[in-house]
Amino acid sequence: MPDPHSKHGAELRKIIHVDMDAFFAAVEQRDHPELRGQPVIVGGDPAGRGVVATCSYEARRFGIHSAMTAARARSLCPRAIFLRPRMDAYRETSRRVMGILRCYTPLVEPLSLDEAFLDVTAATTNGVLAVRIAREIRARIERETGLTASAGVSYNKLLAKLASDWRKPNGLFVVPPERGLAFLAPLPVGKLHGVGPATVKKLSAMGIHTVLDLRNASREILIAQFGKVGLWFYEVARGIDRRPVQPSRQRKSVGTERTFPENLADPKVMLATLQQMAGQVSDHLHTLGLAGRTVSIKARFPDFATITRAHTDAQAIWRTEAISACLPGLLAKAIPAGLPVHASVRLLGVTVSGLVNVEGVPPEAGQMNLLEEVVDFLR
């Protein structure tokens, strides 16, 4: 662990990661008391090709999770209650939560509607403990919104985010500097930021299964196998994460991608998945007050070949419908008719770039009509 008196130790910060518990489902249970204690799923129609956006903890006990098909979720829990998303309600609650966070520090970095990093280093210079601030934040969120949040407190973003997941739901966990290495050591490498299923498989083939295994690998081997990412792995295995909390960083793009446990071969499922991602990207753009002119998708095939296709619009867009309107054409270009009928993908992603502030976008922007071939898979 870094010596607090060393150069690196002097840079140790007090970081809090706040993560709302089952956010969309929790808002529904708050607003509709009859849903409390019930397995609630927010997302698409299980009779169609919808997907799960989020679900209550009662539903999670049946093995249901986000990005699962709604039909699969229903088979796991036939008595589950399926609800369509109410994004306006979620955004309004998110604004209230983010407002609470900014009462404690201007250094708040929202990651999505339901989670954010805070740097409270300055707020603790007078002797106030970061864990006390985290307790106050959680209490205020519950008092003022009727919802619960989990929080993690540590000396960098990596460990704070891991800590917030440690005692979910409605939990608080602290990883002090002297406990960082011990906390990380037994964790599966898949828990680390930036380590997806493909990387887990590659690390496993190298005999690396836990963070301790990763820590025991040499810097040279990791860089040889993973390039620059190998240096990141080398440092995070040692509890080092220098990323600052950036409340006003200039973003070049906003996007999301997903690697699937099993390759997707059905173009309709691919499109449904991309459209669900479009909603996530739209929510993030809305939270950040941004819009963009270029929509792109990424597709990675079983042989790891990766291609991207992009569409640029005359106006900046941010709404889900406008982003979704671009996806059928982009998917057709990414997987053209010349490929095998059942060409499969192991990863898909959606990104919006060419960003501008929403304040500078005409009010009619983002109102693109859906193309005829777009199917609302959440109906």
C-alpha positions as CSV (number, residue, x, y, z in Angstrom):
1,M,0.0,0.0,0.0
2,P,1.4,3.5,-0.7
3,D,3.1,5.2,2.2
4,P,1.0,8.2,3.2
5,H,4.2,10.2,3.3
6,S,5.4,9.2,-0.1
7,K,4.8,11.1,-3.3
8,H,1.9,8.8,-4.2
9,G,0.6,8.9,-0.7
10,A,0.4,12.7,-0.8
11,E,-2.0,12.4,-3.7
12,L,-4.5,10.1,-1.9
13,R,-8.0,11.5,-2.1
14,K,-11.2,11.0,-0.2
15,I,-13.6,9.6,-2.8
16,I,-17.3,8.5,-2.4
17,H,-19.2,6.5,-4.9
18,V,-23.0,6.8,-4.5
19,D,-25.2,4.2,-6.2
20,M,-29.0,4.2,-6.0
21,D,-30.5,0.8,-5.2
22,A,-32.5,-0.8,-8.2
23,F,-33.2,2.8,-9.2
24,F,-36.0,2.5,-11.8
25,A,-37.8,-0.2,-9.9
26,A,-37.4,1.6,-6.6
27,V,-39.0,4.7,-8.0
28,E,-41.9,2.6,-9.2
29,Q,-42.3,1.0,-5.8
30,R,-42.1,4.4,-4.1
31,D,-44.7,5.9,-6.3
32,H,-47.0,2.9,-6.2
33,P,-47.0,1.4,-2.7
34,E,-48.9,-1.7,-3.8
35,L,-45.7,-2.7,-5.7
36,R,-43.6,-2.8,-2.5
37,G,-42.3,-6.2,-1.8
38,Q,-43.2,-7.4,-5.2
39,P,-40.9,-8.7,-8.0
40,V,-41.0,-5.6,-10.3
41,I,-39.3,-5.5,-13.7
42,V,-38.9,-2.2,-15.6
43,G,-38.4,-2.8,-19.3
44,G,-40.0,-4.3,-22.3
45,D,-43.0,-6.5,-23.0
46,P,-42.2,-10.2,-22.2
47,A,-44.6,-11.2,-25.0
48,G,-42.4,-9.4,-27.5
49,R,-38.6,-8.9,-27.8
50,G,-38.2,-6.5,-24.9
51,V,-35.3,-6.5,-22.4
52,V,-35.0,-5.8,-18.7
53,A,-33.8,-2.3,-17.9
54,T,-33.7,-2.9,-14.2
55,C,-35.6,-4.9,-11.6
56,S,-36.3,-4.9,-7.9
57,Y,-34.3,-7.0,-5.4
58,E,-37.3,-9.2,-5.0
59,A,-37.0,-10.1,-8.7
60,R,-33.3,-10.5,-8.5
61,R,-33.7,-13.4,-6.1
62,F,-35.1,-15.3,-9.1
63,G,-31.9,-14.7,-11.1
64,I,-33.2,-11.8,-13.1
65,H,-30.9,-9.1,-14.1
66,S,-30.6,-6.1,-16.4
67,A,-30.2,-6.8,-20.2
68,M,-31.9,-10.2,-19.8
69,T,-34.7,-10.7,-22.3
70,A,-38.1,-10.0,-20.8
71,A,-39.4,-13.3,-22.0
72,R,-36.6,-15.1,-20.0
73,A,-37.3,-13.0,-17.0
74,R,-41.0,-14.0,-17.1
75,S,-40.0,-17.7,-17.4
76,L,-37.9,-17.3,-14.2
77,C,-40.6,-15.5,-12.3
78,P,-44.1,-15.9,-13.8
79,R,-45.6,-13.6,-11.2
80,A,-43.3,-10.7,-11.9
81,I,-44.9,-7.3,-12.5
82,F,-43.6,-5.8,-15.8
83,L,-43.7,-2.0,-16.2
84,R,-42.7,0.3,-19.0
85,P,-40.0,2.9,-18.1
86,R,-41.2,6.4,-17.0
87,M,-38.0,8.3,-17.9
88,D,-39.4,11.7,-16.8
89,A,-39.9,10.4,-13.3
90,Y,-36.5,8.9,-13.1
91,R,-34.8,12.0,-14.5
92,E,-36.6,14.2,-12.0
93,T,-35.6,12.0,-9.1
94,S,-32.0,11.9,-10.4
95,R,-31.9,15.7,-10.5
96,R,-32.9,15.8,-6.8
97,V,-30.2,13.2,-5.9
98,M,-27.5,15.0,-7.8
99,G,-28.5,18.3,-6.1
100,I,-28.0,16.6,-2.7
101,L,-24.6,15.5,-3.7
102,R,-23.5,18.9,-4.9
103,C,-24.4,20.3,-1.4
104,Y,-21.2,18.6,-0.1
105,T,-18.8,19.3,-2.9
106,P,-18.7,20.8,-6.4
107,L,-16.6,17.8,-7.5
108,V,-19.5,15.5,-8.5
109,E,-19.1,13.3,-11.6
110,P,-22.4,11.7,-12.6
111,L,-21.9,8.3,-14.3
112,S,-25.6,7.8,-15.1
113,L,-28.9,8.8,-13.7
114,D,-28.4,6.7,-10.6
115,E,-24.7,6.9,-9.7
116,A,-21.9,9.4,-9.2
117,F,-18.4,9.9,-7.8
118,L,-17.7,12.7,-5.3
119,D,-14.3,14.0,-4.3
120,V,-14.7,15.2,-0.7
121,T,-11.0,15.7,0.0
122,A,-11.4,19.4,0.6
123,A,-14.5,18.9,2.7
124,T,-12.5,16.7,5.1
125,T,-9.6,19.2,5.8
126,N,-11.4,20.4,8.9
127,G,-11.4,16.9,10.4
128,V,-14.8,15.8,9.1
129,L,-14.6,12.1,8.1
130,A,-15.5,11.1,4.6
131,V,-17.6,8.3,6.0
132,R,-19.6,10.8,8.0
133,I,-20.4,12.7,4.8
134,A,-21.4,9.4,3.1
135,R,-23.8,8.7,6.0
136,E,-25.3,12.1,5.8
137,I,-25.8,11.8,2.0
138,R,-27.5,8.5,2.3
139,A,-29.8,9.8,5.0
140,R,-30.7,12.9,3.0
141,I,-31.4,10.9,-0.1
142,E,-33.8,8.6,1.8
143,R,-35.4,11.5,3.6
144,E,-35.9,13.7,0.6
145,T,-36.6,11.1,-2.1
146,G,-37.9,8.1,-0.3
147,L,-35.3,5.9,-1.9
148,T,-32.2,4.2,-0.6
149,A,-28.6,4.4,-1.9
150,S,-25.5,2.5,-1.2
151,A,-22.1,4.2,-0.9
152,G,-18.5,3.2,-1.0
153,V,-15.7,5.3,0.5
154,S,-12.0,5.0,-0.3
155,Y,-8.9,6.8,-1.6
156,N,-9.6,6.4,-5.3
157,K,-12.4,5.8,-7.8
158,L,-11.7,2.1,-8.4
159,L,-12.0,1.1,-4.7
160,A,-14.9,3.5,-3.9
161,K,-17.0,1.9,-6.7
162,L,-16.1,-1.6,-5.6
163,A,-16.9,-0.7,-2.0
164,S,-20.4,0.7,-2.9
165,D,-21.4,-2.7,-4.2
166,W,-20.1,-4.6,-1.2
167,R,-23.1,-4.2,1.1
168,K,-25.9,-3.5,-1.4
169,P,-28.7,-2.7,-1.0
170,N,-28.8,0.3,1.4
171,G,-25.3,-0.3,2.6
172,L,-22.1,1.7,3.3
173,F,-18.6,0.3,3.1
174,V,-15.2,1.9,3.7
175,V,-11.8,0.8,2.3
176,P,-9.1,2.8,4.0
177,P,-5.6,3.0,2.4
178,E,-4.1,0.4,4.8
179,R,-6.8,-2.1,3.7
180,G,-6.7,-1.6,0.0
181,L,-4.5,-4.4,-1.0
182,A,-6.1,-7.0,1.3
183,F,-9.6,-5.9,0.0
184,L,-8.6,-6.4,-3.6
185,A,-6.6,-9.6,-3.3
186,P,-9.4,-12.2,-3.3
187,L,-11.6,-10.5,-5.8
188,P,-12.2,-12.1,-9.2
189,V,-10.4,-10.1,-11.9
190,G,-13.8,-9.6,-13.6
191,K,-14.7,-7.2,-10.8
192,L,-12.0,-4.7,-11.9
193,H,-12.9,-1.7,-14.1
194,G,-12.1,-2.4,-17.7
195,V,-12.0,-6.2,-17.4
196,G,-14.8,-7.7,-19.5
197,P,-15.6,-11.4,-20.2
198,A,-13.1,-11.7,-23.1
199,T,-10.3,-10.3,-21.0
200,V,-11.3,-12.6,-18.1
201,K,-11.0,-15.6,-20.4
202,K,-7.6,-14.4,-21.6
203,L,-6.4,-13.8,-18.1
204,S,-7.7,-17.2,-17.0
205,A,-5.7,-18.9,-19.8
206,M,-2.7,-17.2,-18.2
207,G,-3.5,-18.7,-14.8
208,I,-4.8,-15.3,-13.5
209,H,-8.1,-15.6,-11.7
210,T,-8.0,-13.2,-8.8
211,V,-6.6,-9.7,-8.3
212,L,-3.8,-11.3,-6.2
213,D,-2.9,-13.4,-9.2
214,L,-2.8,-10.3,-11.4
215,R,-0.6,-8.5,-8.8
216,N,1.9,-11.4,-9.0
217,A,2.2,-11.0,-12.8
218,S,5.1,-8.9,-14.0
219,R,4.5,-5.5,-15.6
220,E,6.4,-6.7,-18.7
221,I,4.1,-9.8,-19.2
222,L,0.9,-7.7,-18.8
223,I,2.1,-5.0,-21.3
224,A,3.2,-7.7,-23.8
225,Q,-0.2,-9.4,-23.6
226,F,-2.5,-6.3,-23.3
227,G,-0.5,-3.3,-24.4
228,K,-1.3,0.0,-22.6
229,V,-4.2,-1.7,-20.8
230,G,-1.6,-4.1,-19.3
231,L,-0.1,-1.1,-17.4
232,W,-3.6,-0.2,-16.1
233,F,-4.0,-3.8,-14.9
234,Y,-0.6,-3.7,-13.2
235,E,-1.5,-0.5,-11.3
236,V,-5.1,-1.3,-10.3
237,A,-4.0,-4.7,-8.9
238,R,-1.9,-2.6,-6.5
239,G,-4.8,-0.3,-5.6
240,I,-3.5,2.6,-7.8
241,D,-6.1,4.6,-9.7
242,R,-5.1,8.2,-10.6
243,R,-8.3,9.1,-12.4
244,P,-9.6,12.4,-10.9
245,V,-13.3,13.1,-10.3
246,Q,-14.2,15.3,-13.3
247,P,-17.4,17.2,-13.0
248,S,-16.9,19.4,-16.1
249,R,-14.6,17.4,-18.2
250,Q,-14.9,18.0,-21.9
251,R,-16.3,14.8,-23.3
252,K,-15.8,13.8,-26.9
253,S,-18.4,11.1,-26.8
254,V,-21.0,9.2,-24.7
255,G,-21.5,5.6,-25.3
256,T,-22.0,2.1,-23.9
257,E,-21.1,-1.4,-25.1
258,R,-21.8,-4.9,-23.9
259,T,-20.0,-8.2,-24.3
260,F,-22.4,-11.1,-24.3
261,P,-22.0,-14.4,-22.4
262,E,-23.3,-16.1,-25.6
263,N,-22.9,-14.7,-29.1
264,L,-26.0,-13.1,-30.6
265,A,-27.0,-14.5,-34.0
266,D,-30.5,-13.1,-34.5
267,P,-30.4,-9.6,-36.2
268,K,-33.7,-8.7,-34.5
269,V,-32.2,-9.4,-31.1
270,M,-29.2,-7.4,-32.0
271,L,-31.4,-4.4,-33.0
272,A,-33.4,-4.7,-29.8
273,T,-30.2,-4.8,-27.8
274,L,-28.9,-1.7,-29.6
275,Q,-32.1,0.2,-29.0
276,Q,-32.0,-0.6,-25.3
277,M,-28.4,0.8,-25.3
278,A,-29.7,3.9,-27.1
279,G,-31.9,4.5,-24.2
280,Q,-29.0,4.3,-21.8
281,V,-26.9,6.7,-23.9
282,S,-29.8,9.1,-24.1
283,D,-30.2,9.1,-20.4
284,H,-26.5,9.8,-19.9
285,L,-26.6,12.6,-22.4
286,H,-29.6,14.1,-20.6
287,T,-27.8,13.9,-17.3
288,L,-24.8,15.7,-18.7
289,G,-26.8,18.2,-20.6
290,L,-25.3,17.2,-23.9
291,A,-26.4,16.3,-27.5
292,G,-24.4,15.0,-30.4
293,R,-24.4,14.9,-34.2
294,T,-22.9,11.5,-34.9
295,V,-24.3,8.1,-33.9
296,S,-22.1,5.1,-34.3
297,I,-22.3,1.4,-33.5
298,K,-19.6,-1.2,-32.8
299,A,-19.8,-4.8,-33.6
300,R,-17.3,-7.4,-32.6
301,F,-17.3,-10.9,-34.1
302,P,-16.3,-14.3,-32.6
303,D,-12.8,-14.0,-34.2
304,F,-12.5,-10.6,-32.4
305,A,-12.6,-8.7,-35.7
306,T,-14.3,-5.3,-34.8
307,I,-16.0,-2.9,-37.1
308,T,-17.8,0.5,-36.6
309,R,-20.4,2.3,-38.7
310,A,-21.5,5.9,-38.1
311,H,-24.2,8.3,-39.2
312,T,-23.9,12.1,-38.9
313,D,-27.0,14.2,-38.7
314,A,-27.4,17.9,-39.6
315,Q,-28.8,18.6,-36.1
316,A,-27.5,17.5,-32.7
317,I,-29.7,14.8,-31.1
318,W,-30.0,13.3,-27.7
319,R,-33.5,11.6,-27.4
320,T,-33.8,7.9,-27.5
321,E,-36.1,7.9,-30.5
322,A,-33.6,10.0,-32.6
323,I,-30.7,7.8,-31.7
324,S,-32.7,4.6,-32.4
325,A,-33.8,5.9,-35.8
326,C,-30.1,5.5,-36.9
327,L,-29.6,2.0,-35.7
328,P,-31.3,-0.3,-38.3
329,G,-29.3,1.3,-41.2
330,L,-26.1,1.1,-39.2
331,L,-26.6,-2.5,-38.2
332,A,-27.3,-3.4,-41.8
333,K,-24.0,-1.8,-42.8
334,A,-22.1,-3.5,-40.0
335,I,-23.5,-6.9,-40.9
336,P,-24.3,-6.8,-44.6
337,A,-26.2,-9.3,-46.6
338,G,-22.9,-10.8,-47.9
339,L,-22.1,-12.2,-44.5
340,P,-23.5,-15.6,-43.5
341,V,-27.2,-15.6,-42.6
342,H,-26.4,-16.4,-39.0
343,A,-23.4,-14.2,-38.6
344,S,-23.0,-13.7,-34.8
345,V,-21.6,-11.0,-32.7
346,R,-19.9,-11.2,-29.2
347,L,-20.1,-7.4,-28.5
348,L,-22.3,-4.5,-29.5
349,G,-21.9,-0.8,-28.7
350,V,-23.7,2.5,-29.3
351,T,-21.9,5.9,-29.1
352,V,-22.9,9.5,-29.7
353,S,-20.1,11.9,-30.5
354,G,-19.7,15.5,-31.9
355,L,-21.1,16.7,-28.6
356,V,-22.5,20.2,-27.9
357,N,-24.4,21.6,-24.8
358,V,-28.1,21.1,-25.0
359,E,-28.6,24.8,-24.4
360,G,-27.2,25.5,-27.8
361,V,-29.5,23.0,-29.6
362,P,-32.7,24.3,-31.3
363,P,-35.8,23.0,-29.3
364,E,-37.0,21.0,-32.3
365,A,-33.8,19.1,-32.6
366,G,-33.9,15.5,-31.6
367,Q,-37.4,15.1,-32.9
368,M,-36.5,12.9,-35.8
369,N,-39.3,10.6,-36.9
370,L,-38.5,6.9,-36.6
371,L,-37.6,5.2,-39.9
372,E,-40.3,2.8,-41.1
373,E,-38.0,-0.2,-40.5
374,V,-37.5,0.7,-36.8
375,V,-39.6,-1.6,-34.6
376,D,-40.3,-0.7,-31.0
377,F,-39.1,-3.9,-29.3
378,L,-40.3,-2.6,-25.9
379,R,-44.0,-2.7,-26.9
